[in-house]
Amino acid sequence: MSNCFPQTPEATVQVGSSPVHVGTLTGDKLYSSISNAIETICPTVSQTESKTSCATDSVSIDNIDYVSGGFLSKGSLVVKVDSSAYNETSLRDAMIRSAALTAQHSTTGNNCYSQSYTVEELMRLDRRDHPYPVQEKMTMCNAASFAGVQYYSEFWRTAPEPGSTDYIDASWEFETGPMDNFACDFLEELISALGIIQPEFAVGATRLAKAVDAVCEKAMEHVDGSS
């Protein structure tokens, strides 16, 4: 039949291709920081009359290391949700986990680098302590600038305006610090990690027919089919 469409849901993640400095906040700590921040902004579903949306507030993750003027300083990573809509708490949780996984897996490989900085140690000279500059190094990383997680229900293809039915577009910014090139060579690893939470996108007996996909984009963009 020419007008027959497969009735299966899908989920995708748009990954920001611009770098955001996260310093030494990587791995599980970055995952927890991002997921906790988005959970604070995005409430669980408590009604079914309309879609639930995240708040317009932002959450600051403090004590992010960066180097300014050759010396180690502290900044903040500011997390916010630019747009959102969802009608199941389980979908909200799955989308938050997907966004946090995106941040976590983007801080690998070419997106990390060795950063030099200066510390002052005291040296005893002429019976007095004098500051003496010493060069130190630490590994710092950049993360993807956003994660636009989109869920398409099994009926999205036949909707008047086909598009995502549930979504959370989360982003994070570092208020001051270096900006560099960003590599999207972690996508294969991210897609594998997203496969672990694929079952969490199930709504009742309806499950995703294929793995959650991820693509690098300069900006978040989607067609809202939730209305």
N, C-alpha and C positions, 0 to 999 in steps of 0.2 A: 504494500500500500504506500503510495507516494507521500501521504500526509501522516504517516505513522512515525511517532517519535518514541524512543526508549524512555520508559518512566523510571528513571533512576536519578537519585540526588548526586551532586558533585560538590567538591570543596577545593578552593584554590587559595594560594597566598601570593600577593604581590610584595616583592622584597625591594626596599629602597636601595638604589645603586649609588647614593651619595654617602660619604663617610661621616660618622659621628664619633667623636672621641669618647672612649669609656675608660681610658687609663688601664689600670690593673684589674678592673671589675670584669671578670670573664667567667666562663664555665657555669657551674651550678649557682654561684653567687649572683651572676648576672641574670640567669634564668629566674631565680627566686625574687630578685629585686624588681624585674620587669613584671612578672606575673602578679606579685603582691600589689604593685602600683596600679595595674589595670583593674584588679579585683576591687581596689578601693574606689575607683572611679565608676565602675560598671556594676550596678546592683543586680541581684538575682531577680528572676521573674516572679512577681507577686500578683499579677492580674493578666487576664486574657482578652480584655476588650480592645487593646491596642498594643503595638510593639513597645517593648522596653528599650530605653536608650541609656547610654552612659552619660554621666555628668560632664559639664564643660570645664570642671576643675582640672588642675594639673597636680602631679605629685613629684616632689624633688627627692632625688637620691643623692645624698651629700657625700663629701669626702672622696671625690674622684680625683686621683692624682693626675697632674699635668705639669709640664715644665714651662716656666715663664722667666725670661731673662737669665737662663742658665740654672735657675734654682727651682726646686720642687715646690709646687703650690697645690691648693685644693680647690676644686670646682664642684659643680652640681650637674647631674643629669636630670632633665625635666621631662617627665612622661605625661602624655595627654592622649585623648581619643578625639580625632577630628570628626568622625561621623560613625554612627552605629544604629543598629536595629536588630532585635532578636525576640523570639517568643518562647524559647525554651531555655531553662537554666543550664541544661546539659550542653546545648549548643554554645551558650555563652562561655562555659568552662572550657570546651574544646577549642574555641577560637582564641581564648586567652592563652592557653597552653601553646597553641600554634604560634602566636606572636612572640611569646617568650622563647620558644625553641629557635625561632628565626634570629632573634638577637644573639642567643647563645652560640649558635653554629656559625654566625657571620664573623665572630671574633677569633678566627683561626687563620693559619697559613700566611698568605701575603698581606693580610689585614693587621698583622702584628709586627712590631719592629723593636729594635733595641734603642732605648733613649738614654742619652748621657745627661747628667746634671751635676751640679757642684754642691758639696756640703762643706761646712767649715768645722774643722777639728782644732782643738787647742794643742799647741806645741809649747813645751817648756823651753824658754830661751832667757838667759840672763836672770834666772830665778823668777821669771814672770811668764804667765800663760799668754800666748799670742795666737790669734786665729790663723789657721793654715788651710787653704782651699784644697779639697780632695775630690777627684772625679769619681763618680759612681755611675752605675748603669742599672736599668731595669727594663723589663719587657712591657710595652704598652700596646694597646690595640684600638682599632676603630671597629664600630659595629655598623650594620645596615641602618639607614636613617628611619625606616618605618617598616611595618608589616600590615598589609591590608588583607585581612582574612575574610573570605567570602564563601557563604554556603548557599547552594542552589537546591531547592527542594525538588522532589521528583516531578513536579508539575511546571517548573519554571519555563520550559521550552514552549509551552502552549499558552502562557500568560499573555495578556494584551501588550505588556511591555516586558519582554523576557529579560531577566537579570537576576542578580542575587536576591534571595529572600531574607537572608540574615547576614549581618556583617559587623565587624569591628575593625575600624581603620585606626590603628595605634601608631604613634610616632614618638620619638625622643630626641631631645636637643641638648647639646653641651653648651652652657652659656658663654664659655670662653675657652680657647685652646686651639691647637693646630688642626688644620684641615688638610687632607692628603687624598691621593687617589684611592679608589676602593675596588677590590676584586670580588667578583661573583663566583669564584671557582669552588665555593663551598656548597652550591645548590644540590649536587647529587647526594652529599652527606645529609643535608637538611631534609630532602625528600624521604630518605630512608628513616630519619628520626620522626618525621610526621606520620609515617606509616604505623608507628607504635600507637598513636592516638587516633588513628582512623576509625576504630569502633566507637569512639566517643561522639562522633558526629551522627550516630544513629538516633532517629526519632521514632520511638515505638519499635515496630518491626521493620521499619524502612532504614536500610543501611546504604552507605556509599558503595557504588559498583566498582570504583577504581580508586587508586591511591590519591591522596591529597597532592596536588601539583603546586609548584613554586616557580615563579619567574622574577627576574630582576627588572625593575622599572625605575625611571627617574622621578615619577610622581604617582600617587595613588589615584586610580581611576576605575570606576565601575558603574554599571547601569543598575539603578535601584529598582528591583522588581518586587519589593516587599509590600507595597500598598495594594 
